[in-house]
Amino acid sequence: MTRTIVASATREIIIGFDQPFCVIGERINPTGRKKLAAEMMEGNFETVKKDALEQAACGATMLDVNAGVTAVNPNETEPALLVQTLQIVQDLVDLPLSIDSSVSGAIEAALKVAKGRPLVNSVTGEEEKLEAILPLVKKYNVPVVAISNDETGISMDPDVRFAVAKKIVERCADYGIPAHDVVVDPLVMPIGALGDAGRQVFALLRRLREELKVNTTCGLSNISFGLPHRHGINAGFIPMVIGAGMTSAIMNPVRPQEMEAVRAANVLNGTDRDCTTWIKTYKDYKPAAAGAAAPAPVAAGEGAASGGRRRGGREARMARG
């Protein structure tokens, strides 16, 4: 059974087909958040702290940490800022972290100070990226997110995306990185722009599980990009991708509708043993309170344990086409 182990200083999480779905909190990311970017550039981390604590309280399994506040000289500015942000977050919560950057120097700087076993987010099939990131993954013995695009960009053909994923897994093996430490992002396309985007990713997930035997992730909200009432689409998408074999997603755990879908899928998939988490989370739930504050989870990071810029960056790329 494929198992990807991530850890903080005090907590070990397993991402796997037989584990509860891994919710990777996306909020600590200035992409598309001008106010947060400005705060971080000024050395103000109050929103970062708030987002870290809130995501943990709402049931995130891991937290993604991104410090890409500017496209201007990121090689000079991002390493120090990512290190500072990472240290603040890991001293505040005990969840495993995902180090999110497209700058190899920033990734290595963060790996030097990270506690436990973080997830590197990410590497693509581009030769330059493979040669820069994979030696770091091997050196620090950490898992990595593999995004299914290369020098040709993001293909609309799911067979091409599978081939890129396979190439990355094989290149990882050349470096001595096992397949269970590769978490593939098959790239979710916006359903509003590509009508079979859902069917594409379901088929891709099954192939990745059965043929490459790897864990998977995605930027969850990509599926609803450009549509109204996006959280309804996201919530419907969650149990379907879990059923197809996805084991984690970069998403917003503060959205109760989406977290409810995750917990329900864990129940129906048999990874919430005896419905324990569901019962403890919702035993005092009252229908009149629907749409109000999310019920407090059993514990932050309940259950078991995903280039370049996360949420906003992916959406922007896909919107372009």
C-alpha positions as CSV (number, residue, x, y, z in Angstrom):
1,M,0.0,0.0,0.0
2,T,1.4,3.4,-1.0
3,R,2.0,5.6,2.0
4,T,3.6,9.1,2.0
5,I,4.8,10.1,5.4
6,V,4.9,13.8,6.4
7,A,5.6,15.2,9.8
8,S,5.9,18.2,12.0
9,A,8.2,18.2,15.1
10,T,5.5,16.4,17.1
11,R,3.0,14.8,14.7
12,E,3.4,12.2,11.9
13,I,0.7,12.0,9.2
14,I,0.2,9.4,6.5
15,I,-1.2,10.2,3.1
16,G,-2.5,7.0,1.5
17,F,-5.4,5.2,-0.1
18,D,-6.4,3.6,3.1
19,Q,-6.2,6.9,5.1
20,P,-8.6,9.8,5.7
21,F,-8.4,12.4,3.0
22,C,-5.5,14.8,3.6
23,V,-6.7,18.5,3.6
24,I,-3.8,20.8,2.9
25,G,-4.8,24.3,4.0
26,E,-4.2,26.8,1.2
27,R,-4.6,30.1,3.0
28,I,-1.0,31.1,3.8
29,N,-0.4,32.2,0.3
30,P,-0.2,35.9,-0.9
31,T,-1.0,35.0,-4.5
32,G,-4.1,36.9,-5.4
33,R,-4.3,38.4,-1.9
34,K,-2.9,41.9,-2.2
35,K,-3.4,42.8,1.5
36,L,-1.6,39.7,2.7
37,A,1.3,40.3,0.3
38,A,1.6,43.9,1.5
39,E,1.6,42.8,5.1
40,M,4.2,40.1,4.6
41,M,6.5,42.5,2.7
42,E,6.2,44.9,5.7
43,G,7.1,42.2,8.1
44,N,3.6,42.0,9.5
45,F,2.5,38.3,10.0
46,E,-0.7,38.8,11.9
47,T,-2.8,37.5,9.1
48,V,-0.5,34.6,8.6
49,K,-0.9,33.7,12.2
50,K,-4.6,34.0,12.1
51,D,-4.9,31.9,9.0
52,A,-2.6,29.2,10.5
53,L,-4.6,28.9,13.7
54,E,-8.0,29.1,11.9
55,Q,-7.2,26.4,9.4
56,A,-5.9,24.1,12.1
57,A,-9.0,24.7,14.2
58,C,-11.2,23.9,11.2
59,G,-9.6,20.5,10.6
60,A,-6.7,21.0,8.2
61,T,-4.4,18.0,8.1
62,M,-1.4,20.0,6.8
63,L,-0.7,23.7,6.0
64,D,0.8,25.0,2.7
65,V,3.2,27.9,3.3
66,N,3.9,30.2,0.4
67,A,5.8,33.5,0.5
68,G,5.8,34.5,-3.1
69,V,4.9,38.1,-2.5
70,T,6.3,39.5,-5.8
71,A,7.5,38.4,-9.2
72,V,10.3,41.0,-9.0
73,N,13.6,39.4,-8.0
74,P,12.1,36.4,-6.2
75,N,15.5,34.6,-6.1
76,E,16.7,37.5,-3.8
77,T,13.6,38.2,-1.7
78,E,11.7,34.9,-1.4
79,P,14.2,32.7,0.5
80,A,14.4,34.8,3.6
81,L,10.7,35.6,3.7
82,L,9.7,31.9,3.2
83,V,12.1,30.9,6.1
84,Q,10.6,33.6,8.3
85,T,7.0,32.6,7.5
86,L,7.7,28.9,7.9
87,Q,9.3,29.4,11.3
88,I,6.4,31.4,12.5
89,V,3.9,28.9,11.4
90,Q,5.7,25.8,12.7
91,D,6.1,27.4,16.1
92,L,2.4,28.2,16.2
93,V,0.8,24.9,15.1
94,D,1.9,21.3,15.2
95,L,0.7,20.4,11.8
96,P,3.0,19.1,9.0
97,L,3.8,21.8,6.5
98,S,4.0,22.0,2.7
99,I,6.9,24.2,1.5
100,D,5.4,26.0,-1.5
101,S,7.8,27.8,-3.9
102,S,9.0,27.8,-7.5
103,V,12.4,29.2,-6.4
104,S,14.8,26.4,-5.6
105,G,16.9,28.6,-3.4
106,A,13.8,29.3,-1.3
107,I,12.9,25.7,-1.0
108,E,16.4,24.7,0.2
109,A,16.5,27.6,2.7
110,A,13.2,26.4,4.1
111,L,14.2,22.8,4.2
112,K,17.2,23.8,6.4
113,V,15.0,25.1,9.1
114,A,11.9,22.9,8.7
115,K,11.0,20.6,11.6
116,G,9.9,17.1,10.9
117,R,9.3,15.9,7.4
118,P,7.7,18.6,5.2
119,L,6.2,18.2,1.7
120,V,8.1,20.1,-1.1
121,N,5.6,21.8,-3.3
122,S,6.7,21.3,-6.1
123,V,8.5,20.0,-9.2
124,T,7.3,19.9,-12.8
125,G,8.4,17.9,-15.8
126,E,10.7,20.7,-17.0
127,E,14.3,19.6,-17.1
128,E,15.5,22.7,-15.4
129,K,13.1,22.1,-12.5
130,L,13.9,18.4,-12.2
131,E,17.6,19.1,-12.0
132,A,17.1,21.8,-9.4
133,I,14.5,20.3,-7.1
134,L,15.1,16.5,-7.1
135,P,18.6,16.7,-5.6
136,L,17.1,18.7,-2.7
137,V,14.3,16.2,-2.2
138,K,16.9,13.4,-2.1
139,K,19.3,15.3,0.2
140,Y,16.6,16.1,2.8
141,N,14.7,12.9,2.4
142,V,11.3,14.6,1.9
143,P,8.3,13.9,-0.3
144,V,7.5,16.1,-3.3
145,V,4.5,17.2,-5.3
146,A,4.9,16.4,-9.0
147,I,2.9,18.7,-11.3
148,S,1.9,17.2,-14.7
149,N,3.2,20.0,-17.0
150,D,6.5,20.5,-18.7
151,E,8.3,22.8,-21.2
152,T,5.3,22.6,-23.5
153,G,2.9,23.9,-20.8
154,I,-0.3,22.4,-19.5
155,S,-1.8,19.9,-22.0
156,M,-5.5,19.6,-22.5
157,D,-4.9,15.9,-23.3
158,P,-5.0,13.8,-20.1
159,D,-2.8,11.1,-21.7
160,V,-0.1,13.7,-22.1
161,R,-0.5,14.8,-18.5
162,F,-0.2,11.1,-17.4
163,A,3.0,10.7,-19.5
164,V,4.5,13.8,-17.8
165,A,3.6,12.4,-14.4
166,K,5.2,9.1,-15.3
167,K,8.3,10.8,-16.5
168,I,8.7,12.7,-13.2
169,V,8.2,9.5,-11.2
170,E,10.8,7.7,-13.3
171,R,13.3,10.7,-12.9
172,C,12.7,10.6,-9.1
173,A,13.6,6.9,-9.2
174,D,16.9,7.8,-10.9
175,Y,17.7,10.0,-7.9
176,G,16.7,7.3,-5.4
177,I,13.4,8.9,-4.5
178,P,10.7,6.2,-4.2
179,A,7.3,6.4,-5.8
180,H,5.6,6.6,-2.4
181,D,7.3,9.9,-1.8
182,V,5.9,11.4,-5.0
183,V,2.5,13.0,-4.8
184,V,1.2,13.7,-8.3
185,D,-0.9,16.7,-9.2
186,P,-2.6,15.7,-12.5
187,L,-3.9,19.3,-12.9
188,V,-7.6,19.9,-12.6
189,M,-9.0,22.0,-15.4
190,P,-11.9,24.4,-14.9
191,I,-15.2,22.7,-15.7
192,G,-16.7,25.9,-16.9
193,A,-14.2,26.1,-19.7
194,L,-13.7,22.3,-20.4
195,G,-16.9,20.3,-20.1
196,D,-15.2,17.0,-19.5
197,A,-12.7,18.3,-17.0
198,G,-14.3,16.2,-14.3
199,R,-14.3,12.9,-16.3
200,Q,-10.7,13.7,-17.3
201,V,-9.4,13.9,-13.8
202,F,-11.4,10.9,-12.5
203,A,-9.9,8.7,-15.3
204,L,-6.4,10.2,-14.6
205,L,-6.6,9.4,-10.9
206,R,-7.5,5.8,-11.5
207,R,-4.5,5.4,-13.9
208,L,-2.2,7.1,-11.4
209,R,-3.3,4.8,-8.6
210,E,-3.3,1.6,-10.6
211,E,-0.4,2.1,-12.9
212,L,2.0,4.4,-11.0
213,K,0.7,3.6,-7.5
214,V,1.3,7.1,-6.4
215,N,-0.7,9.4,-4.0
216,T,-2.3,12.4,-5.6
217,T,-3.3,16.0,-4.9
218,C,-4.7,19.1,-6.7
219,G,-5.6,22.7,-6.3
220,L,-9.2,21.8,-5.5
221,S,-10.9,25.1,-6.4
222,N,-9.5,25.0,-10.0
223,I,-12.5,22.9,-10.9
224,S,-15.0,25.8,-10.2
225,F,-12.9,28.7,-11.6
226,G,-15.1,31.2,-13.3
227,L,-18.4,29.8,-12.1
228,P,-20.9,31.3,-9.6
229,H,-21.4,29.6,-6.2
230,R,-18.0,27.9,-6.5
231,H,-18.2,26.2,-3.1
232,G,-21.2,24.2,-4.2
233,I,-19.2,22.8,-7.1
234,N,-16.1,22.2,-4.9
235,A,-18.1,20.4,-2.3
236,G,-19.7,18.1,-5.0
237,F,-16.2,17.5,-6.5
238,I,-14.6,16.3,-3.3
239,P,-16.3,12.9,-2.8
240,M,-16.1,12.2,-6.5
241,V,-12.3,12.7,-6.7
242,I,-11.9,10.8,-3.4
243,G,-13.9,7.9,-4.9
244,A,-11.6,8.0,-8.0
245,G,-8.5,7.7,-5.8
246,M,-7.3,11.2,-4.9
247,T,-5.7,11.2,-1.5
248,S,-5.1,14.9,-0.7
249,A,-6.0,18.4,-2.0
250,I,-4.8,21.9,-1.5
251,M,-8.1,23.6,-0.4
252,N,-9.7,26.0,2.1
253,P,-10.6,24.2,5.3
254,V,-12.4,27.2,6.7
255,R,-15.3,26.5,4.3
256,P,-17.7,24.3,6.3
257,Q,-19.5,23.0,3.2
258,E,-16.3,21.7,1.7
259,M,-15.0,20.2,5.0
260,E,-18.4,18.5,5.6
261,A,-18.0,16.9,2.1
262,V,-14.5,15.6,3.1
263,R,-15.7,14.2,6.4
264,A,-18.7,12.5,4.7
265,A,-16.5,11.0,2.0
266,N,-14.2,9.6,4.7
267,V,-17.3,8.0,6.3
268,L,-18.5,6.5,3.0
269,N,-15.0,5.5,1.9
270,G,-14.5,3.6,5.2
271,T,-11.5,5.7,6.4
272,D,-13.4,7.3,9.3
273,R,-13.5,4.1,11.4
274,D,-16.9,3.6,13.0
275,C,-17.9,7.1,11.9
276,T,-16.0,8.3,14.9
277,T,-14.8,11.7,13.6
278,W,-18.2,12.4,12.0
279,I,-20.1,11.6,15.2
280,K,-17.8,13.7,17.4
281,T,-17.8,16.6,15.0
282,Y,-21.5,16.7,14.4
283,K,-23.2,15.2,17.4
284,D,-24.4,18.6,18.5
285,Y,-25.3,19.8,15.0
286,K,-28.6,21.6,14.7
287,P,-30.2,22.2,11.3
288,A,-31.1,25.8,12.3
289,A,-27.4,26.5,12.6
290,A,-26.6,25.5,9.0
291,G,-24.5,28.0,7.2
292,A,-23.3,29.4,10.5
293,A,-19.8,28.8,12.0
294,A,-18.3,25.5,11.2
295,P,-18.5,22.9,13.9
296,A,-15.3,22.4,15.8
297,P,-13.5,19.3,14.7
298,V,-12.3,16.6,17.0
299,A,-8.7,17.9,16.8
300,A,-6.7,20.0,14.4
301,G,-5.4,17.8,11.6
302,E,-7.9,15.0,12.2
303,G,-7.3,11.8,10.4
304,A,-4.3,11.1,8.2
305,A,-2.4,13.3,6.4
306,S,-0.1,19.7,-3.2
307,G,4.1,24.0,-8.6
308,G,5.1,27.3,-8.7
309,R,2.4,29.4,-7.1
310,R,-0.4,27.5,-5.6
311,R,-4.1,28.5,-5.8
312,G,-4.0,31.9,-7.6
313,G,-1.1,31.0,-9.9
314,R,-2.7,27.8,-11.1
315,E,-6.1,29.4,-11.7
316,A,-4.5,32.2,-13.6
317,R,-2.6,29.8,-15.8
318,M,-5.7,27.7,-16.5
319,A,-7.8,30.8,-17.2
320,R,-5.3,31.7,-19.9
321,G,-5.7,28.4,-21.3
